[in-house]
Every structure is written in C-alpha cells, then in structure tokens.
Amino acid sequence: MVRDFSVRSNPDVYPPSEDTWFLTDVLSDFLSEYKVKKDHQGVICEVGVGTAYILIYLSLKYPHLRFFGTEISPMAVSLSKENIQEWIPNNEYYLCCTRFFDCINPKKFYPDVVYFNPPYVRTSHDEYNQYSPPITRSWAGGPSGVLPITLFLDELQKFRFRHAFFLSSSLNDNIEIMKRSDLFIKEAARQKIEGEHLICYHVIVNGES
C-alpha cells in the first residue's frame, strides 16, 4: 500500500487518506499491467485533483506519460500546484480549475486513462449542495452516496477514452451507476475499511477492450 509519500495540506482540501492510497495502488498496478510503453505519450486525466497526491505519485513512477487534472476548488488548485512544483517541477502536466471536464473539448481530448476519487459518503441533501463548506463538498455524496459519480459518468460518456476508474462504497446504492447502456462497468478491486468496503470500478465503452 502506498503511504511513503507526503504532500502539503490545507484544512479546506481533502487530505490523502485510505481511499487515496487504495486508488493509487489500483492505478499503479493497472498502468504496469497495461504496459504503457515509454515511447508512448499516453494521456492520464484526473478529475478532482485535490492535493495532487495521486498525480504526483504516478508522474514520478511513469514520467513518460502526460498528466491532465481538473479541480473545482480554487483552494485545491492552488495547493496542488504547490505540491506539483515541489515534487515534479520538470514533468509535463496541465491543471484546470473547472467542474468535471467543462474546460475540455471532447473532440480534441482522447485520454488513455481517466480516474476520479469522488465524494461518496451518504449524506443529506442539505450537505450535498454548492453552498456547503469546501471540505464537506469533498466527501458528500448525497442520500444515495453516488450523485457525484453519476454526474461524472454522464460527462465521461462525451469523451473517447480507453479506461476509467472511480471509487465508491459498499454502503452506497451502487446499482444506480451500473445501469449505463453505453458503458461497461465492472469491479476492479475492493478494500475493507471500518464498517465498509471501498470499491474501485473499471469503466470501458461497451464493445471495446
């Protein structure tokens, strides 16, 4: 499990935690098995960069890849830039302060891998709204726990991507995210934490491998 790496933090930005390390491990293993060649300038896109922990780790391990990140919180964007400049100042990356993929042209952006560590904690509607504190919005998933995930998948379908990964919890109504006619969604890995399992889902477009 990845834990031997540290980044700067901010009380208004979600810090690296069990779910962060879990997703980092899954992505690192996948990229190793996926055998992304060193002469292939593949594009990796992170939605919700946060502290940039995952982006930095993967960039250090796979410096031949190009990384693109989006983040809706200006505070998180500022923090992630500080962390990136500290750890990977010479690596090629792009960072955009936006909601999901709003700053990206789907006709010109073809990522090899997209990943998202979403807010997935089941919360009330009052907590899941744009007026909640930034740190609350970083984990609030609404009554079903999957509202941010369904929005992510809606946006993802606009792009020509090869693989996508996202997390959810075994406590959530995950059946909602499986009913996607254009996407094939399968469980890639799970990890037990206090009172639940974290589940990492792997997404590909139906009919492709």
C-alpha positions as protocol buffer text, in pm:
chain_id: "A"
residue {
  index: 1
  type: MET
  ca { x: 0 y: 0 z: 0 }
}
residue {
  index: 2
  type: VAL
  ca { x: 130 y: 343 z: -95 }
}
residue {
  index: 3
  type: ARG
  ca { x: 194 y: 562 z: 208 }
}
residue {
  index: 4
  type: ASP
  ca { x: 560 y: 666 z: 189 }
}
residue {
  index: 5
  type: PHE
  ca { x: 488 y: 998 z: 25 }
}
residue {
  index: 6
  type: SER
  ca { x: 386 y: 1332 z: 171 }
}
residue {
  index: 7
  type: VAL
  ca { x: 228 y: 1648 z: 33 }
}
residue {
  index: 8
  type: ARG
  ca { x: 132 y: 1982 z: 182 }
}
residue {
  index: 9
  type: SER
  ca { x: -218 y: 2004 z: 325 }
}
residue {
  index: 10
  type: ASN
  ca { x: -494 y: 2260 z: 378 }
}
residue {
  index: 11
  type: PRO
  ca { x: -793 y: 2227 z: 617 }
}
residue {
  index: 12
  type: ASP
  ca { x: -1029 y: 2308 z: 329 }
}
residue {
  index: 13
  type: VAL
  ca { x: -885 y: 2041 z: 96 }
}
residue {
  index: 14
  type: TYR
  ca { x: -944 y: 1667 z: 135 }
}
residue {
  index: 15
  type: PRO
  ca { x: -614 y: 1510 z: 250 }
}
residue {
  index: 16
  type: PRO
  ca { x: -462 y: 1181 z: 129 }
}
residue {
  index: 17
  type: SER
  ca { x: -639 y: 902 z: 315 }
}
residue {
  index: 18
  type: GLU
  ca { x: -718 y: 530 z: 288 }
}
residue {
  index: 19
  type: ASP
  ca { x: -922 y: 582 z: -27 }
}
residue {
  index: 20
  type: THR
  ca { x: -641 y: 786 z: -186 }
}
residue {
  index: 21
  type: TRP
  ca { x: -384 y: 516 z: -122 }
}
residue {
  index: 22
  type: PHE
  ca { x: -622 y: 244 z: -240 }
}
residue {
  index: 23
  type: LEU
  ca { x: -691 y: 417 z: -572 }
}
residue {
  index: 24
  type: THR
  ca { x: -321 y: 496 z: -617 }
}
residue {
  index: 25
  type: ASP
  ca { x: -235 y: 128 z: -577 }
}
residue {
  index: 26
  type: VAL
  ca { x: -504 y: 18 z: -824 }
}
residue {
  index: 27
  type: LEU
  ca { x: -393 y: 271 z: -1085 }
}
residue {
  index: 28
  type: SER
  ca { x: -25 y: 194 z: -1041 }
}
residue {
  index: 29
  type: ASP
  ca { x: -87 y: -179 z: -1081 }
}
residue {
  index: 30
  type: PHE
  ca { x: -307 y: -119 z: -1385 }
}
residue {
  index: 31
  type: LEU
  ca { x: -53 y: 102 z: -1559 }
}
residue {
  index: 32
  type: SER
  ca { x: 214 y: -162 z: -1500 }
}
residue {
  index: 33
  type: GLU
  ca { x: -7 y: -438 z: -1644 }
}
residue {
  index: 34
  type: TYR
  ca { x: -136 y: -210 z: -1920 }
}
residue {
  index: 35
  type: LYS
  ca { x: 228 y: -190 z: -2035 }
}
residue {
  index: 36
  type: VAL
  ca { x: 220 y: 170 z: -2143 }
}
residue {
  index: 37
  type: LYS
  ca { x: 537 y: 190 z: -2349 }
}
residue {
  index: 38
  type: LYS
  ca { x: 798 y: 453 z: -2268 }
}
residue {
  index: 39
  type: ASP
  ca { x: 781 y: 590 z: -2621 }
}
residue {
  index: 40
  type: HIS
  ca { x: 403 y: 626 z: -2600 }
}
residue {
  index: 41
  type: GLN
  ca { x: 297 y: 971 z: -2479 }
}
residue {
  index: 42
  type: GLY
  ca { x: -23 y: 849 z: -2320 }
}
residue {
  index: 43
  type: VAL
  ca { x: -257 y: 1096 z: -2152 }
}
residue {
  index: 44
  type: ILE
  ca { x: -377 y: 1037 z: -1796 }
}
residue {
  index: 45
  type: CYS
  ca { x: -662 y: 1257 z: -1668 }
}
residue {
  index: 46
  type: GLU
  ca { x: -753 y: 1303 z: -1302 }
}
residue {
  index: 47
  type: VAL
  ca { x: -1088 y: 1454 z: -1207 }
}
residue {
  index: 48
  type: GLY
  ca { x: -1078 y: 1619 z: -864 }
}
residue {
  index: 49
  type: VAL
  ca { x: -704 y: 1655 z: -817 }
}
residue {
  index: 50
  type: GLY
  ca { x: -723 y: 1770 z: -454 }
}
residue {
  index: 51
  type: THR
  ca { x: -369 y: 1780 z: -312 }
}
residue {
  index: 52
  type: ALA
  ca { x: -231 y: 1620 z: -634 }
}
residue {
  index: 53
  type: TYR
  ca { x: -103 y: 1321 z: -434 }
}
residue {
  index: 54
  type: ILE
  ca { x: -206 y: 1061 z: -693 }
}
residue {
  index: 55
  type: LEU
  ca { x: -96 y: 1270 z: -991 }
}
residue {
  index: 56
  type: ILE
  ca { x: 247 y: 1326 z: -838 }
}
residue {
  index: 57
  type: TYR
  ca { x: 297 y: 963 z: -743 }
}
residue {
  index: 58
  type: LEU
  ca { x: 203 y: 832 z: -1087 }
}
residue {
  index: 59
  type: SER
  ca { x: 404 y: 1101 z: -1261 }
}
residue {
  index: 60
  type: LEU
  ca { x: 715 y: 1008 z: -1064 }
}
residue {
  index: 61
  type: LYS
  ca { x: 665 y: 641 z: -1150 }
}
residue {
  index: 62
  type: TYR
  ca { x: 563 y: 698 z: -1513 }
}
residue {
  index: 63
  type: PRO
  ca { x: 741 y: 1020 z: -1621 }
}
residue {
  index: 64
  type: HIS
  ca { x: 686 y: 943 z: -1991 }
}
residue {
  index: 65
  type: LEU
  ca { x: 311 y: 996 z: -1953 }
}
residue {
  index: 66
  type: ARG
  ca { x: 131 y: 1329 z: -1979 }
}
residue {
  index: 67
  type: PHE
  ca { x: -99 y: 1426 z: -1694 }
}
residue {
  index: 68
  type: PHE
  ca { x: -406 y: 1649 z: -1706 }
}
residue {
  index: 69
  type: GLY
  ca { x: -605 y: 1738 z: -1396 }
}
residue {
  index: 70
  type: THR
  ca { x: -931 y: 1917 z: -1324 }
}
residue {
  index: 71
  type: GLU
  ca { x: -1044 y: 2051 z: -987 }
}
residue {
  index: 72
  type: ILE
  ca { x: -1345 y: 2264 z: -897 }
}
residue {
  index: 73
  type: SER
  ca { x: -1197 y: 2412 z: -577 }
}
residue {
  index: 74
  type: PRO
  ca { x: -964 y: 2711 z: -630 }
}
residue {
  index: 75
  type: MET
  ca { x: -802 y: 2636 z: -294 }
}
residue {
  index: 76
  type: ALA
  ca { x: -726 y: 2281 z: -403 }
}
residue {
  index: 77
  type: VAL
  ca { x: -587 y: 2403 z: -735 }
}
residue {
  index: 78
  type: SER
  ca { x: -352 y: 2640 z: -554 }
}
residue {
  index: 79
  type: LEU
  ca { x: -240 y: 2368 z: -312 }
}
residue {
  index: 80
  type: SER
  ca { x: -193 y: 2108 z: -584 }
}
residue {
  index: 81
  type: LYS
  ca { x: 24 y: 2348 z: -784 }
}
residue {
  index: 82
  type: GLU
  ca { x: 247 y: 2399 z: -481 }
}
residue {
  index: 83
  type: ASN
  ca { x: 282 y: 2025 z: -433 }
}
residue {
  index: 84
  type: ILE
  ca { x: 347 y: 1962 z: -801 }
}
residue {
  index: 85
  type: GLN
  ca { x: 615 y: 2230 z: -814 }
}
residue {
  index: 86
  type: GLU
  ca { x: 783 y: 2075 z: -512 }
}
residue {
  index: 87
  type: TRP
  ca { x: 786 y: 1715 z: -633 }
}
residue {
  index: 88
  type: ILE
  ca { x: 768 y: 1713 z: -1014 }
}
residue {
  index: 89
  type: PRO
  ca { x: 871 y: 2063 z: -1132 }
}
residue {
  index: 90
  type: ASN
  ca { x: 1004 y: 1935 z: -1465 }
}
residue {
  index: 91
  type: ASN
  ca { x: 725 y: 1695 z: -1557 }
}
residue {
  index: 92
  type: GLU
  ca { x: 464 y: 1777 z: -1819 }
}
residue {
  index: 93
  type: TYR
  ca { x: 122 y: 1837 z: -1668 }
}
residue {
  index: 94
  type: TYR
  ca { x: -183 y: 2060 z: -1715 }
}
residue {
  index: 95
  type: LEU
  ca { x: -424 y: 2172 z: -1445 }
}
residue {
  index: 96
  type: CYS
  ca { x: -763 y: 2336 z: -1495 }
}
residue {
  index: 97
  type: CYS
  ca { x: -997 y: 2484 z: -1231 }
}
residue {
  index: 98
  type: THR
  ca { x: -1332 y: 2361 z: -1353 }
}
residue {
  index: 99
  type: ARG
  ca { x: -1626 y: 2126 z: -1289 }
}
residue {
  index: 100
  type: PHE
  ca { x: -1550 y: 1776 z: -1417 }
}
residue {
  index: 101
  type: PHE
  ca { x: -1449 y: 1826 z: -1785 }
}
residue {
  index: 102
  type: ASP
  ca { x: -1606 y: 2166 z: -1852 }
}
residue {
  index: 103
  type: CYS
  ca { x: -1281 y: 2319 z: -1981 }
}
residue {
  index: 104
  type: ILE
  ca { x: -1205 y: 2031 z: -2221 }
}
residue {
  index: 105
  type: ASN
  ca { x: -1308 y: 1993 z: -2585 }
}
residue {
  index: 106
  type: PRO
  ca { x: -1431 y: 1632 z: -2627 }
}
residue {
  index: 107
  type: LYS
  ca { x: -1345 y: 1644 z: -2998 }
}
residue {
  index: 108
  type: LYS
  ca { x: -976 y: 1702 z: -2925 }
}
residue {
  index: 109
  type: PHE
  ca { x: -913 y: 1521 z: -2597 }
}
residue {
  index: 110
  type: TYR
  ca { x: -861 y: 1142 z: -2605 }
}
residue {
  index: 111
  type: PRO
  ca { x: -732 y: 1027 z: -2265 }
}
residue {
  index: 112
  type: ASP
  ca { x: -591 y: 678 z: -2220 }
}
residue {
  index: 113
  type: VAL
  ca { x: -694 y: 666 z: -1854 }
}
residue {
  index: 114
  type: VAL
  ca { x: -936 y: 881 z: -1654 }
}
residue {
  index: 115
  type: TYR
  ca { x: -971 y: 845 z: -1279 }
}
residue {
  index: 116
  type: PHE
  ca { x: -1186 y: 1004 z: -1008 }
}
residue {
  index: 117
  type: ASN
  ca { x: -1183 y: 972 z: -630 }
}
residue {
  index: 118
  type: PRO
  ca { x: -1533 y: 1116 z: -582 }
}
residue {
  index: 119
  type: PRO
  ca { x: -1730 y: 1233 z: -281 }
}
residue {
  index: 120
  type: TYR
  ca { x: -1906 y: 906 z: -190 }
}
residue {
  index: 121
  type: VAL
  ca { x: -2022 y: 938 z: 172 }
}
residue {
  index: 122
  type: ARG
  ca { x: -2400 y: 913 z: 206 }
}
residue {
  index: 123
  type: THR
  ca { x: -2528 y: 1249 z: 328 }
}
residue {
  index: 124
  type: SER
  ca { x: -2843 y: 1458 z: 341 }
}
residue {
  index: 125
  type: HIS
  ca { x: -2947 y: 1686 z: 56 }
}
residue {
  index: 126
  type: ASP
  ca { x: -2861 y: 1981 z: 280 }
}
residue {
  index: 127
  type: GLU
  ca { x: -2496 y: 1872 z: 295 }
}
residue {
  index: 128
  type: TYR
  ca { x: -2486 y: 1795 z: -76 }
}
residue {
  index: 129
  type: ASN
  ca { x: -2515 y: 2142 z: -225 }
}
residue {
  index: 130
  type: GLN
  ca { x: -2294 y: 2415 z: -367 }
}
residue {
  index: 131
  type: TYR
  ca { x: -2323 y: 2626 z: -52 }
}
residue {
  index: 132
  type: SER
  ca { x: -2169 y: 2367 z: 181 }
}
residue {
  index: 133
  type: PRO
  ca { x: -1811 y: 2428 z: 303 }
}
residue {
  index: 134
  type: PRO
  ca { x: -1544 y: 2309 z: 55 }
}
residue {
  index: 135
  type: ILE
  ca { x: -1429 y: 2026 z: 279 }
}
residue {
  index: 136
  type: THR
  ca { x: -1789 y: 1899 z: 309 }
}
residue {
  index: 137
  type: ARG
  ca { x: -1833 y: 1902 z: -68 }
}
residue {
  index: 138
  type: SER
  ca { x: -1517 y: 1693 z: -98 }
}
residue {
  index: 139
  type: TRP
  ca { x: -1686 y: 1392 z: 66 }
}
residue {
  index: 140
  type: ALA
  ca { x: -2063 y: 1449 z: 48 }
}
residue {
  index: 141
  type: GLY
  ca { x: -2224 y: 1207 z: -199 }
}
residue {
  index: 142
  type: GLY
  ca { x: -2591 y: 1281 z: -133 }
}
residue {
  index: 143
  type: PRO
  ca { x: -2857 y: 1041 z: 1 }
}
residue {
  index: 144
  type: SER
  ca { x: -2756 y: 760 z: -238 }
}
residue {
  index: 145
  type: GLY
  ca { x: -2385 y: 826 z: -199 }
}
residue {
  index: 146
  type: VAL
  ca { x: -2338 y: 823 z: -576 }
}
residue {
  index: 147
  type: LEU
  ca { x: -2473 y: 1156 z: -703 }
}
residue {
  index: 148
  type: PRO
  ca { x: -2126 y: 1293 z: -795 }
}
residue {
  index: 149
  type: ILE
  ca { x: -2043 y: 959 z: -957 }
}
residue {
  index: 150
  type: THR
  ca { x: -2350 y: 962 z: -1181 }
}
residue {
  index: 151
  type: LEU
  ca { x: -2265 y: 1317 z: -1291 }
}
residue {
  index: 152
  type: PHE
  ca { x: -1908 y: 1207 z: -1363 }
}
residue {
  index: 153
  type: LEU
  ca { x: -2026 y: 917 z: -1578 }
}
residue {
  index: 154
  type: ASP
  ca { x: -2265 y: 1144 z: -1768 }
}
residue {
  index: 155
  type: GLU
  ca { x: -1974 y: 1374 z: -1853 }
}
residue {
  index: 156
  type: LEU
  ca { x: -1735 y: 1087 z: -1923 }
}
residue {
  index: 157
  type: GLN
  ca { x: -1957 y: 949 z: -2199 }
}
residue {
  index: 158
  type: LYS
  ca { x: -1885 y: 1260 z: -2408 }
}
residue {
  index: 159
  type: PHE
  ca { x: -1520 y: 1157 z: -2448 }
}
residue {
  index: 160
  type: ARG
  ca { x: -1326 y: 896 z: -2640 }
}
residue {
  index: 161
  type: PHE
  ca { x: -1139 y: 738 z: -2351 }
}
residue {
  index: 162
  type: ARG
  ca { x: -979 y: 395 z: -2317 }
}
residue {
  index: 163
  type: HIS
  ca { x: -1018 y: 322 z: -1946 }
}
residue {
  index: 164
  type: ALA
  ca { x: -1168 y: 499 z: -1646 }
}
residue {
  index: 165
  type: PHE
  ca { x: -1160 y: 425 z: -1274 }
}
residue {
  index: 166
  type: PHE
  ca { x: -1358 y: 561 z: -982 }
}
residue {
  index: 167
  type: LEU
  ca { x: -1427 y: 471 z: -618 }
}
residue {
  index: 168
  type: SER
  ca { x: -1748 y: 409 z: -428 }
}
residue {
  index: 169
  type: SER
  ca { x: -1851 y: 245 z: -103 }
}
residue {
  index: 170
  type: SER
  ca { x: -2027 y: -84 z: -39 }
}
residue {
  index: 171
  type: LEU
  ca { x: -2276 y: 118 z: 169 }
}
residue {
  index: 172
  type: ASN
  ca { x: -2396 y: 308 z: -138 }
}
residue {
  index: 173
  type: ASP
  ca { x: -2675 y: 239 z: -387 }
}
residue {
  index: 174
  type: ASN
  ca { x: -2423 y: 130 z: -647 }
}
residue {
  index: 175
  type: ILE
  ca { x: -2686 y: -28 z: -870 }
}
residue {
  index: 176
  type: GLU
  ca { x: -2758 y: 325 z: -994 }
}
residue {
  index: 177
  type: ILE
  ca { x: -2415 y: 357 z: -1150 }
}
residue {
  index: 178
  type: MET
  ca { x: -2424 y: 14 z: -1317 }
}
residue {
  index: 179
  type: LYS
  ca { x: -2720 y: 93 z: -1542 }
}
residue {
  index: 180
  type: ARG
  ca { x: -2528 y: 256 z: -1825 }
}
residue {
  index: 181
  type: SER
  ca { x: -2606 y: 119 z: -2171 }
}
residue {
  index: 182
  type: ASP
  ca { x: -2301 y: 279 z: -2336 }
}
residue {
  index: 183
  type: LEU
  ca { x: -2053 y: 183 z: -2065 }
}
residue {
  index: 184
  type: PHE
  ca { x: -1926 y: -147 z: -1931 }
}
residue {
  index: 185
  type: ILE
  ca { x: -1860 y: -105 z: -1558 }
}
residue {
  index: 186
  type: LYS
  ca { x: -1702 y: -379 z: -1352 }
}
residue {
  index: 187
  type: GLU
  ca { x: -1550 y: -409 z: -1008 }
}
residue {
  index: 188
  type: ALA
  ca { x: -1171 y: -393 z: -1030 }
}
residue {
  index: 189
  type: ALA
  ca { x: -1077 y: -418 z: -662 }
}
residue {
  index: 190
  type: ARG
  ca { x: -1208 y: -368 z: -312 }
}
residue {
  index: 191
  type: GLN
  ca { x: -1056 y: -294 z: 24 }
}
residue {
  index: 192
  type: LYS
  ca { x: -1208 y: -327 z: 367 }
}
residue {
  index: 193
  type: ILE
  ca { x: -1203 y: -28 z: 598 }
}
residue {
  index: 194
  type: GLU
  ca { x: -1403 y: 46 z: 912 }
}
residue {
  index: 195
  type: GLY
  ca { x: -1759 y: -82 z: 864 }
}
residue {
  index: 196
  type: GLU
  ca { x: -1749 y: -93 z: 482 }
}
residue {
  index: 197
  type: HIS
  ca { x: -1559 y: -185 z: 170 }
}
residue {
  index: 198
  type: LEU
  ca { x: -1410 y: 65 z: -69 }
}
residue {
  index: 199
  type: ILE
  ca { x: -1481 y: -47 z: -425 }
}
residue {
  index: 200
  type: CYS
  ca { x: -1281 y: 59 z: -728 }
}
residue {
  index: 201
  type: TYR
  ca { x: -1476 y: 32 z: -1054 }
}
residue {
  index: 202
  type: HIS
  ca { x: -1321 y: 0 z: -1400 }
}
residue {
  index: 203
  type: VAL
  ca { x: -1506 y: 154 z: -1692 }
}
residue {
  index: 204
  type: ILE
  ca { x: -1471 y: 96 z: -2065 }
}
residue {
  index: 205
  type: VAL
  ca { x: -1700 y: 179 z: -2355 }
}
residue {
  index: 206
  type: ASN
  ca { x: -1926 y: -115 z: -2442 }
}
residue {
  index: 207
  type: GLY
  ca { x: -1792 y: -308 z: -2737 }
}
residue {
  index: 208
  type: GLU
  ca { x: -1427 y: -210 z: -2676 }
}
residue {
  index: 209
  type: SER
  ca { x: -1150 y: -382 z: -2483 }
}
